[in-house]
């Protein structure tokens, strides 16, 4: 099972909603560069190459967890 940190999870959720890094940074009160660092970590942990693939991965994972409830 892939374990993202709480912050990586927050950022990945927002990427899956289509938010830009700048908007994510503003919403979470962090620097845009910090968002990008967390995204790089999430890419590496999930094996995804970019934010679009990360968003697709997140949505598929979310769909699976909602089906098991």
PDB file of N, CA, C and O in Angstrom:
ATOM      1  N   UNK A   1       0.841  -1.190   0.000  1.00  0.00           N
ATOM      2  CA  UNK A   1       0.000   0.000   0.000  1.00  0.00           C
ATOM      3  C   UNK A   1       0.880   1.246   0.000  1.00  0.00           C
ATOM      4  O   UNK A   1       1.851   1.330   0.752  1.00  0.00           O
ATOM      5  N   UNK A   2       0.541   2.193  -0.833  1.00  0.00           N
ATOM      6  CA  UNK A   2       1.304   3.426  -0.948  1.00  0.00           C
ATOM      7  C   UNK A   2       0.877   4.374   0.161  1.00  0.00           C
ATOM      8  O   UNK A   2      -0.313   4.635   0.342  1.00  0.00           O
ATOM      9  N   UNK A   3       1.850   4.886   0.899  1.00  0.00           N
ATOM     10  CA  UNK A   3       1.565   5.793   2.002  1.00  0.00           C
ATOM     11  C   UNK A   3       2.092   7.195   1.694  1.00  0.00           C
ATOM     12  O   UNK A   3       3.300   7.434   1.697  1.00  0.00           O
ATOM     13  N   UNK A   4       1.176   8.101   1.431  1.00  0.00           N
ATOM     14  CA  UNK A   4       1.531   9.498   1.268  1.00  0.00           C
ATOM     15  C   UNK A   4       1.448  10.176   2.630  1.00  0.00           C
ATOM     16  O   UNK A   4       0.654   9.778   3.482  1.00  0.00           O
ATOM     17  N   UNK A   5       2.264  11.194   2.829  1.00  0.00           N
ATOM     18  CA  UNK A   5       2.166  11.964   4.066  1.00  0.00           C
ATOM     19  C   UNK A   5       0.844  12.739   4.045  1.00  0.00           C
ATOM     20  O   UNK A   5       0.237  12.898   2.986  1.00  0.00           O
ATOM     21  N   UNK A   6       0.404  13.214   5.192  1.00  0.00           N
ATOM     22  CA  UNK A   6      -0.823  14.017   5.194  1.00  0.00           C
ATOM     23  C   UNK A   6      -0.765  15.212   4.237  1.00  0.00           C
ATOM     24  O   UNK A   6      -1.754  15.515   3.570  1.00  0.00           O
ATOM     25  N   UNK A   7       0.370  15.885   4.165  1.00  0.00           N
ATOM     26  CA  UNK A   7       0.490  17.042   3.268  1.00  0.00           C
ATOM     27  C   UNK A   7       0.490  16.602   1.812  1.00  0.00           C
ATOM     28  O   UNK A   7      -0.141  17.250   0.977  1.00  0.00           O
ATOM     29  N   UNK A   8       1.180  15.522   1.490  1.00  0.00           N
ATOM     30  CA  UNK A   8       1.157  15.005   0.120  1.00  0.00           C
ATOM     31  C   UNK A   8      -0.262  14.624  -0.273  1.00  0.00           C
ATOM     32  O   UNK A   8      -0.672  14.831  -1.415  1.00  0.00           O
ATOM     33  N   UNK A   9      -1.010  14.068   0.675  1.00  0.00           N
ATOM     34  CA  UNK A   9      -2.403  13.706   0.421  1.00  0.00           C
ATOM     35  C   UNK A   9      -3.244  14.944   0.145  1.00  0.00           C
ATOM     36  O   UNK A   9      -4.037  14.957  -0.796  1.00  0.00           O
ATOM     37  N   UNK A  10      -3.078  15.981   0.954  1.00  0.00           N
ATOM     38  CA  UNK A  10      -3.823  17.232   0.740  1.00  0.00           C
ATOM     39  C   UNK A  10      -3.548  17.793  -0.648  1.00  0.00           C
ATOM     40  O   UNK A  10      -4.466  18.220  -1.348  1.00  0.00           O
ATOM     41  N   UNK A  11      -2.298  17.789  -1.033  1.00  0.00           N
ATOM     42  CA  UNK A  11      -1.902  18.354  -2.326  1.00  0.00           C
ATOM     43  C   UNK A  11      -2.409  17.476  -3.470  1.00  0.00           C
ATOM     44  O   UNK A  11      -2.907  17.987  -4.473  1.00  0.00           O
ATOM     45  N   UNK A  12      -2.285  16.162  -3.320  1.00  0.00           N
ATOM     46  CA  UNK A  12      -2.757  15.249  -4.362  1.00  0.00           C
ATOM     47  C   UNK A  12      -4.260  15.376  -4.559  1.00  0.00           C
ATOM     48  O   UNK A  12      -4.740  15.360  -5.693  1.00  0.00           O
ATOM     49  N   UNK A  13      -5.001  15.501  -3.478  1.00  0.00           N
ATOM     50  CA  UNK A  13      -6.456  15.696  -3.584  1.00  0.00           C
ATOM     51  C   UNK A  13      -6.772  16.948  -4.399  1.00  0.00           C
ATOM     52  O   UNK A  13      -7.667  16.934  -5.244  1.00  0.00           O
ATOM     53  N   UNK A  14      -6.050  18.008  -4.149  1.00  0.00           N
ATOM     54  CA  UNK A  14      -6.299  19.277  -4.850  1.00  0.00           C
ATOM     55  C   UNK A  14      -5.870  19.209  -6.308  1.00  0.00           C
ATOM     56  O   UNK A  14      -6.512  19.802  -7.175  1.00  0.00           O
ATOM     57  N   UNK A  15      -4.786  18.487  -6.581  1.00  0.00           N
ATOM     58  CA  UNK A  15      -4.373  18.271  -7.969  1.00  0.00           C
ATOM     59  C   UNK A  15      -5.476  17.509  -8.706  1.00  0.00           C
ATOM     60  O   UNK A  15      -5.798  17.829  -9.850  1.00  0.00           O
ATOM     61  N   UNK A  16      -6.049  16.506  -8.050  1.00  0.00           N
ATOM     62  CA  UNK A  16      -7.124  15.715  -8.661  1.00  0.00           C
ATOM     63  C   UNK A  16      -8.371  16.561  -8.919  1.00  0.00           C
ATOM     64  O   UNK A  16      -9.176  16.229  -9.789  1.00  0.00           O
ATOM     65  N   UNK A  17      -8.532  17.655  -8.166  1.00  0.00           N
ATOM     66  CA  UNK A  17      -9.654  18.575  -8.390  1.00  0.00           C
ATOM     67  C   UNK A  17      -9.339  19.592  -9.490  1.00  0.00           C
ATOM     68  O   UNK A  17     -10.192  20.397  -9.863  1.00  0.00           O
ATOM     69  N   UNK A  18      -8.100  19.547 -10.007  1.00  0.00           N
ATOM     70  CA  UNK A  18      -7.720  20.431 -11.096  1.00  0.00           C
ATOM     71  C   UNK A  18      -7.091  21.740 -10.670  1.00  0.00           C
ATOM     72  O   UNK A  18      -6.946  22.650 -11.486  1.00  0.00           O
ATOM     73  N   UNK A  19      -6.714  21.852  -9.406  1.00  0.00           N
ATOM     74  CA  UNK A  19      -6.130  23.101  -8.919  1.00  0.00           C
ATOM     75  C   UNK A  19      -4.678  23.249  -9.369  1.00  0.00           C
ATOM     76  O   UNK A  19      -3.941  22.266  -9.455  1.00  0.00           O
ATOM     77  N   UNK A  20      -4.283  24.467  -9.650  1.00  0.00           N
ATOM     78  CA  UNK A  20      -2.905  24.784  -9.998  1.00  0.00           C
ATOM     79  C   UNK A  20      -2.060  24.868  -8.728  1.00  0.00           C
ATOM     80  O   UNK A  20      -2.583  25.126  -7.643  1.00  0.00           O
ATOM     81  N   UNK A  21      -0.763  24.651  -8.867  1.00  0.00           N
ATOM     82  CA  UNK A  21       0.145  24.703  -7.718  1.00  0.00           C
ATOM     83  C   UNK A  21       0.041  26.028  -6.976  1.00  0.00           C
ATOM     84  O   UNK A  21       0.067  26.054  -5.746  1.00  0.00           O
ATOM     85  N   UNK A  22      -0.073  27.108  -7.703  1.00  0.00           N
ATOM     86  CA  UNK A  22      -0.166  28.440  -7.084  1.00  0.00           C
ATOM     87  C   UNK A  22      -1.406  28.531  -6.186  1.00  0.00           C
ATOM     88  O   UNK A  22      -1.341  29.072  -5.082  1.00  0.00           O
ATOM     89  N   UNK A  23      -2.526  28.002  -6.667  1.00  0.00           N
ATOM     90  CA  UNK A  23      -3.764  28.042  -5.888  1.00  0.00           C
ATOM     91  C   UNK A  23      -3.705  27.098  -4.686  1.00  0.00           C
ATOM     92  O   UNK A  23      -4.221  27.412  -3.613  1.00  0.00           O
ATOM     93  N   UNK A  24      -3.081  25.960  -4.874  1.00  0.00           N
ATOM     94  CA  UNK A  24      -2.908  25.018  -3.770  1.00  0.00           C
ATOM     95  C   UNK A  24      -2.067  25.678  -2.682  1.00  0.00           C
ATOM     96  O   UNK A  24      -2.398  25.607  -1.499  1.00  0.00           O
ATOM     97  N   UNK A  25      -0.989  26.312  -3.090  1.00  0.00           N
ATOM     98  CA  UNK A  25      -0.105  26.988  -2.135  1.00  0.00           C
ATOM     99  C   UNK A  25      -0.868  28.045  -1.350  1.00  0.00           C
ATOM    100  O   UNK A  25      -0.734  28.140  -0.130  1.00  0.00           O
ATOM    101  N   UNK A  26      -1.662  28.832  -2.047  1.00  0.00           N
ATOM    102  CA  UNK A  26      -2.435  29.881  -1.384  1.00  0.00           C
ATOM    103  C   UNK A  26      -3.423  29.276  -0.382  1.00  0.00           C
ATOM    104  O   UNK A  26      -3.534  29.745   0.751  1.00  0.00           O
ATOM    105  N   UNK A  27      -4.131  28.240  -0.806  1.00  0.00           N
ATOM    106  CA  UNK A  27      -5.137  27.607   0.055  1.00  0.00           C
ATOM    107  C   UNK A  27      -4.523  26.986   1.297  1.00  0.00           C
ATOM    108  O   UNK A  27      -5.114  27.041   2.375  1.00  0.00           O
ATOM    109  N   UNK A  28      -3.342  26.396   1.158  1.00  0.00           N
ATOM    110  CA  UNK A  28      -2.696  25.716   2.281  1.00  0.00           C
ATOM    111  C   UNK A  28      -1.706  26.611   3.032  1.00  0.00           C
ATOM    112  O   UNK A  28      -1.070  26.170   3.988  1.00  0.00           O
ATOM    113  N   UNK A  29      -1.579  27.861   2.599  1.00  0.00           N
ATOM    114  CA  UNK A  29      -0.668  28.832   3.231  1.00  0.00           C
ATOM    115  C   UNK A  29       0.779  28.351   3.252  1.00  0.00           C
ATOM    116  O   UNK A  29       1.472  28.445   4.265  1.00  0.00           O
ATOM    117  N   UNK A  30       1.218  27.829   2.091  1.00  0.00           N
ATOM    118  CA  UNK A  30       2.609  27.414   1.921  1.00  0.00           C
ATOM    119  C   UNK A  30       3.121  28.006   0.617  1.00  0.00           C
ATOM    120  O   UNK A  30       2.343  28.538  -0.175  1.00  0.00           O
ATOM    121  N   UNK A  31       4.416  27.917   0.393  1.00  0.00           N
ATOM    122  CA  UNK A  31       5.021  28.435  -0.838  1.00  0.00           C
ATOM    123  C   UNK A  31       4.738  27.492  -2.007  1.00  0.00           C
ATOM    124  O   UNK A  31       4.603  26.282  -1.827  1.00  0.00           O
ATOM    125  N   UNK A  32       4.652  28.061  -3.195  1.00  0.00           N
ATOM    126  CA  UNK A  32       4.427  27.253  -4.396  1.00  0.00           C
ATOM    127  C   UNK A  32       5.546  26.229  -4.577  1.00  0.00           C
ATOM    128  O   UNK A  32       5.295  25.104  -5.010  1.00  0.00           O
ATOM    129  N   UNK A  33       6.767  26.612  -4.248  1.00  0.00           N
ATOM    130  CA  UNK A  33       7.895  25.681  -4.342  1.00  0.00           C
ATOM    131  C   UNK A  33       7.726  24.483  -3.429  1.00  0.00           C
ATOM    132  O   UNK A  33       8.133  23.373  -3.774  1.00  0.00           O
ATOM    133  N   UNK A  34       7.130  24.697  -2.270  1.00  0.00           N
ATOM    134  CA  UNK A  34       6.871  23.605  -1.331  1.00  0.00           C
ATOM    135  C   UNK A  34       5.843  22.643  -1.908  1.00  0.00           C
ATOM    136  O   UNK A  34       5.962  21.429  -1.741  1.00  0.00           O
ATOM    137  N   UNK A  35       4.843  23.177  -2.581  1.00  0.00           N
ATOM    138  CA  UNK A  35       3.846  22.325  -3.247  1.00  0.00           C
ATOM    139  C   UNK A  35       4.551  21.439  -4.263  1.00  0.00           C
ATOM    140  O   UNK A  35       4.282  20.240  -4.338  1.00  0.00           O
ATOM    141  N   UNK A  36       5.444  22.021  -5.039  1.00  0.00           N
ATOM    142  CA  UNK A  36       6.140  21.265  -6.081  1.00  0.00           C
ATOM    143  C   UNK A  36       7.039  20.176  -5.490  1.00  0.00           C
ATOM    144  O   UNK A  36       7.167  19.097  -6.068  1.00  0.00           O
ATOM    145  N   UNK A  37       7.659  20.453  -4.346  1.00  0.00           N
ATOM    146  CA  UNK A  37       8.482  19.435  -3.687  1.00  0.00           C
ATOM    147  C   UNK A  37       7.603  18.268  -3.235  1.00  0.00           C
ATOM    148  O   UNK A  37       7.953  17.106  -3.441  1.00  0.00           O
ATOM    149  N   UNK A  38       6.465  18.580  -2.622  1.00  0.00           N
ATOM    150  CA  UNK A  38       5.551  17.515  -2.192  1.00  0.00           C
ATOM    151  C   UNK A  38       5.029  16.718  -3.392  1.00  0.00           C
ATOM    152  O   UNK A  38       4.869  15.500  -3.311  1.00  0.00           O
ATOM    153  N   UNK A  39       4.765  17.407  -4.498  1.00  0.00           N
ATOM    154  CA  UNK A  39       4.316  16.703  -5.700  1.00  0.00           C
ATOM    155  C   UNK A  39       5.387  15.742  -6.207  1.00  0.00           C
ATOM    156  O   UNK A  39       5.072  14.617  -6.595  1.00  0.00           O
ATOM    157  N   UNK A  40       6.644  16.171  -6.209  1.00  0.00           N
ATOM    158  CA  UNK A  40       7.730  15.289  -6.656  1.00  0.00           C
ATOM    159  C   UNK A  40       7.805  14.046  -5.784  1.00  0.00           C
ATOM    160  O   UNK A  40       8.026  12.944  -6.284  1.00  0.00           O
ATOM    161  N   UNK A  41       7.622  14.223  -4.478  1.00  0.00           N
ATOM    162  CA  UNK A  41       7.633  13.068  -3.579  1.00  0.00           C
ATOM    163  C   UNK A  41       6.452  12.142  -3.879  1.00  0.00           C
ATOM    164  O   UNK A  41       6.603  10.921  -3.897  1.00  0.00           O
ATOM    165  N   UNK A  42       5.282  12.728  -4.114  1.00  0.00           N
ATOM    166  CA  UNK A  42       4.096  11.928  -4.435  1.00  0.00           C
ATOM    167  C   UNK A  42       4.282  11.181  -5.754  1.00  0.00           C
ATOM    168  O   UNK A  42       3.879  10.023  -5.871  1.00  0.00           O
ATOM    169  N   UNK A  43       4.893  11.835  -6.751  1.00  0.00           N
ATOM    170  CA  UNK A  43       5.163  11.165  -8.031  1.00  0.00           C
ATOM    171  C   UNK A  43       6.030   9.931  -7.803  1.00  0.00           C
ATOM    172  O   UNK A  43       5.747   8.847  -8.314  1.00  0.00           O
ATOM    173  N   UNK A  44       7.089  10.122  -7.024  1.00  0.00           N
ATOM    174  CA  UNK A  44       8.033   9.037  -6.795  1.00  0.00           C
ATOM    175  C   UNK A  44       7.363   7.881  -6.049  1.00  0.00           C
ATOM    176  O   UNK A  44       7.534   6.719  -6.419  1.00  0.00           O
ATOM    177  N   UNK A  45       6.603   8.198  -5.004  1.00  0.00           N
ATOM    178  CA  UNK A  45       5.950   7.149  -4.207  1.00  0.00           C
ATOM    179  C   UNK A  45       4.898   6.383  -4.996  1.00  0.00           C
ATOM    180  O   UNK A  45       4.724   5.182  -4.794  1.00  0.00           O
ATOM    181  N   UNK A  46       4.196   7.070  -5.894  1.00  0.00           N
ATOM    182  CA  UNK A  46       3.107   6.439  -6.636  1.00  0.00           C
ATOM    183  C   UNK A  46       3.535   5.887  -7.987  1.00  0.00           C
ATOM    184  O   UNK A  46       2.793   5.130  -8.613  1.00  0.00           O
ATOM    185  N   UNK A  47       4.729   6.262  -8.439  1.00  0.00           N
ATOM    186  CA  UNK A  47       5.199   5.809  -9.746  1.00  0.00           C
ATOM    187  C   UNK A  47       4.590   6.585 -10.903  1.00  0.00           C
ATOM    188  O   UNK A  47       4.645   6.142 -12.050  1.00  0.00           O
ATOM    189  N   UNK A  48       4.012   7.737 -10.606  1.00  0.00           N
ATOM    190  CA  UNK A  48       3.399   8.562 -11.651  1.00  0.00           C
ATOM    191  C   UNK A  48       4.413   9.587 -12.150  1.00  0.00           C
ATOM    192  O   UNK A  48       5.320   9.980 -11.416  1.00  0.00           O
ATOM    193  N   UNK A  49       4.258  10.017 -13.397  1.00  0.00           N
ATOM    194  CA  UNK A  49       5.249  10.889 -14.025  1.00  0.00           C
ATOM    195  C   UNK A  49       4.873  12.366 -13.996  1.00  0.00           C
ATOM    196  O   UNK A  49       5.744  13.225 -14.131  1.00  0.00           O
ATOM    197  N   UNK A  50       3.599  12.669 -13.823  1.00  0.00           N
ATOM    198  CA  UNK A  50       3.166  14.069 -13.863  1.00  0.00           C
ATOM    199  C   UNK A  50       1.852  14.232 -13.114  1.00  0.00           C
ATOM    200  O   UNK A  50       1.270  13.258 -12.638  1.00  0.00           O
ATOM    201  N   UNK A  51       1.394  15.467 -13.016  1.00  0.00           N
ATOM    202  CA  UNK A  51       0.196  15.746 -12.209  1.00  0.00           C
ATOM    203  C   UNK A  51      -1.074  15.151 -12.802  1.00  0.00           C
ATOM    204  O   UNK A  51      -1.992  14.799 -12.061  1.00  0.00           O
ATOM    205  N   UNK A  52      -1.145  15.032 -14.122  1.00  0.00           N
ATOM    206  CA  UNK A  52      -2.332  14.422 -14.729  1.00  0.00           C
ATOM    207  C   UNK A  52      -2.412  12.942 -14.348  1.00  0.00           C
ATOM    208  O   UNK A  52      -3.469  12.454 -13.950  1.00  0.00           O
ATOM    209  N   UNK A  53      -1.304  12.246 -14.469  1.00  0.00           N
ATOM    210  CA  UNK A  53      -1.288  10.825 -14.109  1.00  0.00           C
ATOM    211  C   UNK A  53      -1.510  10.636 -12.616  1.00  0.00           C
ATOM    212  O   UNK A  53      -2.149   9.671 -12.197  1.00  0.00           O
ATOM    213  N   UNK A  54      -0.985  11.552 -11.813  1.00  0.00           N
ATOM    214  CA  UNK A  54      -1.210  11.491 -10.372  1.00  0.00           C
ATOM    215  C   UNK A  54      -2.691  11.675 -10.056  1.00  0.00           C
ATOM    216  O   UNK A  54      -3.236  10.979  -9.199  1.00  0.00           O
ATOM    217  N   UNK A  55      -3.336  12.603 -10.739  1.00  0.00           N
ATOM    218  CA  UNK A  55      -4.767  12.849 -10.527  1.00  0.00           C
ATOM    219  C   UNK A  55      -5.593  11.622 -10.916  1.00  0.00           C
ATOM    220  O   UNK A  55      -6.528  11.252 -10.207  1.00  0.00           O
ATOM    221  N   UNK A  56      -5.253  11.000 -12.028  1.00  0.00           N
ATOM    222  CA  UNK A  56      -5.967   9.791 -12.472  1.00  0.00           C
ATOM    223  C   UNK A  56      -5.763   8.674 -11.449  1.00  0.00           C
ATOM    224  O   UNK A  56      -6.710   7.972 -11.095  1.00  0.00           O
ATOM    225  N   UNK A  57      -4.536   8.513 -10.980  1.00  0.00           N
ATOM    226  CA  UNK A  57      -4.233   7.505  -9.961  1.00  0.00           C
ATOM    227  C   UNK A  57      -5.061   7.762  -8.700  1.00  0.00           C
ATOM    228  O   UNK A  57      -5.648   6.835  -8.142  1.00  0.00           O
ATOM    229  N   UNK A  58      -5.110   9.012  -8.254  1.00  0.00           N
ATOM    230  CA  UNK A  58      -5.844   9.364  -7.040  1.00  0.00           C
ATOM    231  C   UNK A  58      -7.339   9.068  -7.187  1.00  0.00           C
ATOM    232  O   UNK A  58      -7.966   8.509  -6.287  1.00  0.00           O
ATOM    233  N   UNK A  59      -7.891   9.449  -8.326  1.00  0.00           N
ATOM    234  CA  UNK A  59      -9.321   9.220  -8.545  1.00  0.00           C
ATOM    235  C   UNK A  59      -9.655   7.730  -8.580  1.00  0.00           C
ATOM    236  O   UNK A  59     -10.678   7.303  -8.045  1.00  0.00           O
ATOM    237  N   UNK A  60      -8.784   6.942  -9.214  1.00  0.00           N
ATOM    238  CA  UNK A  60      -8.994   5.491  -9.267  1.00  0.00           C
ATOM    239  C   UNK A  60      -8.917   4.900  -7.863  1.00  0.00           C
ATOM    240  O   UNK A  60      -9.701   4.018  -7.512  1.00  0.00           O
ATOM    241  N   UNK A  61      -7.994   5.375  -7.082  1.00  0.00           N
ATOM    242  CA  UNK A  61      -7.838   4.908  -5.705  1.00  0.00           C
ATOM    243  C   UNK A  61      -9.051   5.306  -4.880  1.00  0.00           C
ATOM    244  O   UNK A  61      -9.559   4.509  -4.091  1.00  0.00           O
ATOM    245  N   UNK A  62      -9.509   6.520  -5.059  1.00  0.00           N
ATOM    246  CA  UNK A  62     -10.691   7.016  -4.329  1.00  0.00           C
ATOM    247  C   UNK A  62     -11.934   6.232  -4.712  1.00  0.00           C
ATOM    248  O   UNK A  62     -12.764   5.919  -3.858  1.00  0.00           O
ATOM    249  N   UNK A  63     -12.065   5.912  -6.001  1.00  0.00           N
ATOM    250  CA  UNK A  63     -13.213   5.132  -6.458  1.00  0.00           C
ATOM    251  C   UNK A  63     -13.226   3.743  -5.821  1.00  0.00           C
ATOM    252  O   UNK A  63     -14.281   3.250  -5.422  1.00  0.00           O
ATOM    253  N   UNK A  64     -12.059   3.116  -5.727  1.00  0.00           N
ATOM    254  CA  UNK A  64     -11.955   1.785  -5.126  1.00  0.00           C
ATOM    255  C   UNK A  64     -12.343   1.822  -3.654  1.00  0.00           C
ATOM    256  O   UNK A  64     -13.053   0.941  -3.169  1.00  0.00           O
ATOM    257  N   UNK A  65     -11.869   2.857  -2.942  1.00  0.00           N
ATOM    258  CA  UNK A  65     -12.171   2.917  -1.508  1.00  0.00           C
ATOM    259  C   UNK A  65     -13.645   3.224  -1.254  1.00  0.00           C
ATOM    260  O   UNK A  65     -14.198   2.763  -0.256  1.00  0.00           O
ATOM    261  N   UNK A  66     -14.292   3.988  -2.130  1.00  0.00           N
ATOM    262  CA  UNK A  66     -15.710   4.282  -1.940  1.00  0.00           C
ATOM    263  C   UNK A  66     -16.580   3.066  -2.296  1.00  0.00           C
ATOM    264  O   UNK A  66     -17.679   2.920  -1.762  1.00  0.00           O
ATOM    265  N   UNK A  67     -16.101   2.204  -3.182  1.00  0.00           N
ATOM    266  CA  UNK A  67     -16.853   1.001  -3.531  1.00  0.00           C
ATOM    267  C   UNK A  67     -16.825  -0.032  -2.423  1.00  0.00           C
ATOM    268  O   UNK A  67     -17.745  -0.839  -2.292  1.00  0.00           O
ATOM    269  N   UNK A  68     -15.758  -0.006  -1.620  1.00  0.00           N
ATOM    270  CA  UNK A  68     -15.626  -0.999  -0.556  1.00  0.00           C
ATOM    271  C   UNK A  68     -16.397  -0.607   0.699  1.00  0.00           C
ATOM    272  O   UNK A  68     -16.448  -1.387   1.650  1.00  0.00           O
ATOM    273  N   UNK A  69     -16.991   0.567   0.726  1.00  0.00           N
ATOM    274  CA  UNK A  69     -17.733   1.014   1.906  1.00  0.00           C
ATOM    275  C   UNK A  69     -19.156   0.505   1.899  1.00  0.00           C
ATOM    276  O   UNK A  69     -19.918   0.791   2.823  1.00  0.00           O
TER     277      UNK A  69
END
